[in-house]
């Protein structure tokens, strides 16, 4: 029964303070899509919680090293790296092991921005990066109803699950 594998991933990032944001001009990316006019997150890379979560799901399904092991946050060479590149590399590792994506289900938890406005563009971005049909990617948004750091608009988090099959 080694022909199918399930992986799960999680990521969370703290939104930058407004004063820091104005000075640093850090942008918010979700699923490879720039969210115009929104405060960015504190992160070594571009901080895309969607792509980080999905990357860890893909890697975890095949017991490969996680994103932190592949891209440690203390390397100058990966400072500000585009998370699409991280995702593509992880998926190359998956493909090299003889597996492909059956589907991915992604849940973004945030009070802001509203995910529905960006969902289709995120699905296009992720499916393009993985070279899979858009029907294999699902993205949905949830809120925390004002609870904890995410509910208080101080952070954003994402959960991903993926199913892989050997080809």
C-alpha positions in Angstrom: 0.0 0.0 0.0 3.0 2.3 -0.6 1.4 3.8 -3.7 -0.5 6.5 -1.8 0.7 8.9 0.9 -0.9 11.7 2.9 0.9 14.7 4.2 -0.1 17.6 6.5 1.5 21.0 6.9 1.1 24.0 9.1 2.5 27.5 9.2 1.9 30.7 11.1 3.5 34.2 10.8 3.0 37.3 12.8 1.9 40.4 11.0 4.4 43.2 11.2 3.6 46.3 13.3 2.4 49.2 11.2 5.4 51.4 11.9 7.8 48.6 11.0 5.7 47.8 7.9 5.9 51.4 6.7 9.7 51.4 7.2 10.4 48.0 5.7 7.7 47.9 3.0 7.3 44.2 3.4 4.5 42.8 1.3 2.0 40.1 2.0 2.0 37.0 -0.3 -0.6 34.2 0.0 -0.5 31.3 -2.4 2.1 33.1 -4.5 -0.3 36.1 -4.9 0.5 39.6 -3.8 -2.2 41.0 -1.5 -2.1 44.7 -2.4 -2.3 47.2 0.5 -2.0 44.7 3.3 0.7 44.6 6.0 3.3 41.9 5.5 4.5 39.3 8.0 7.7 38.8 9.9 9.6 36.1 8.1 13.1 35.1 6.7 11.5 34.4 3.3 8.6 36.2 1.7 6.5 34.6 4.5 3.8 33.0 2.3 2.0 30.8 4.9 0.0 29.0 2.2 3.1 27.9 0.3 5.0 27.0 3.4 2.2 24.9 4.8 1.7 23.1 1.4 5.5 22.6 1.1 5.6 20.9 4.5 2.6 18.7 3.6 4.3 17.5 0.4 7.6 16.8 2.2 5.9 15.2 5.1 3.9 12.8 2.9 7.2 11.1 1.9 9.1 11.6 5.2 11.4 14.1 3.6 13.1 16.9 5.6 10.8 19.8 6.5 11.0 23.3 5.1 13.0 24.5 8.1 15.7 21.9 7.5 15.8 22.6 3.7 15.7 26.4 4.1 17.1 27.4 7.6 16.2 30.9 8.6 19.9 31.8 9.4 21.2 31.6 5.8 21.8 34.9 4.1 21.4 33.1 0.7 17.7 32.4 1.4 16.8 35.8 2.9 13.7 37.0 1.2 13.4 34.0 -1.0 10.2 33.6 -3.1 8.2 30.8 -1.6 7.1 29.6 -5.1 10.7 28.5 -5.5 10.6 26.6 -2.2 7.4 24.9 -3.3 8.8 24.0 -6.7 11.9 22.5 -5.1 9.9 20.4 -2.7 7.7 19.2 -5.5 10.7 18.3 -7.5 11.8 16.1 -4.6 8.4 14.5 -4.6 8.5 13.8 -8.3 12.1 12.4 -8.0 10.6 9.8 -5.6 8.1 8.8 -8.3 5.1 10.5 -6.7 2.6 13.1 -8.0 -0.1 15.2 -6.4 -3.6 13.8 -6.4 -5.0 16.8 -4.5 -4.3 19.4 -1.9 -6.8 21.0 0.5 -5.6 24.2 2.1 -7.3 26.2 4.9 -6.1 29.8 5.6 -7.1 31.1 9.0 -7.1 34.9 9.2 -9.4 37.8 10.1 -7.9 39.8 7.3 -7.6 39.7 4.3 -10.8 38.0 3.2 -9.6 35.0 1.3 -12.6 34.8 -1.2 -11.3 37.8 -3.1 -8.0 36.0 -3.8 -8.9 32.4 -3.9 -9.0 31.8 -7.6 -5.7 33.6 -8.2 -4.1 31.5 -5.5 -5.4 28.3 -7.0 -4.0 29.3 -10.4 -0.7 30.2 -8.9 -0.3 27.0 -6.9 -1.5 24.7 -9.7 0.9 26.5 -12.1 3.8 26.1 -9.8 3.1 22.4 -9.4 2.1 21.9 -13.1 -1.2 20.3 -12.1 -4.8 21.0 -13.0 -6.6 23.6 -10.9 -9.2 21.0 -9.9 -6.5 19.4 -7.7 -6.1 22.4 -5.5 -8.7 23.6 -3.0 -8.3 26.8 -0.9 -10.7 28.1 1.7 -10.6 30.8 4.3 -11.7 30.7 7.9 -11.6 33.2 10.8 -10.9 32.8 14.5 -14.0 34.9 15.5 -11.8 37.3 17.4 -10.0 34.6 19.4 -6.2 34.3 20.0 -3.5 36.1 18.0 -5.0 35.3 14.7 -8.4 36.5 15.7 -6.9 39.7 17.0 -5.3 40.3 13.6 -1.8 39.8 14.9 -1.0 36.7 12.9 -2.1 34.5 10.0 -2.0 30.7 9.9 -2.5 28.0 7.3 -3.2 24.2 7.4 -2.6 22.0 4.3 -3.3 18.3 3.6 -2.2 16.6 0.4 -2.6 13.2 -1.1 0.2 11.8 -3.3 0.3 8.7 -5.4 3.1 6.9 -7.1 3.1 6.9 -10.9 
